[in-house]
């Protein structure tokens, strides 16, 4: 049950973030739920591998390179989900940053 609530909150966060940013288009709420689930899977599986592979540059940039990794993962999800479109790398970077803020806010409200 907790996982379902977490998915709903993240889906709502994706939907709100897509509404706020002009360079990101989310077709409908079902698309936002699919994007949230796929981002969760990609972040669970691929992100740790990418962080380990890019550890030297991540340490050199004091961890800021993880934002670049997040943006690439958002672009990957954008390529996989037909009704989710991100205009470019800059919008993916902004999307991942705004998404984390909106998600944090909604989770704080839910508790």
Buried (B, 14 or more C-beta within 10 A) or exposed (E): EEEEEBBBBBBBBBBBBBEEBEBBBBBEEEBBBBBBBBBBEBBEEBBEEBBEEBEEEBEEEEEEBBBBBBBBBBBBBBEEBEEBBBBEEEBBBBBBBBBBEBBEEBBEEEE
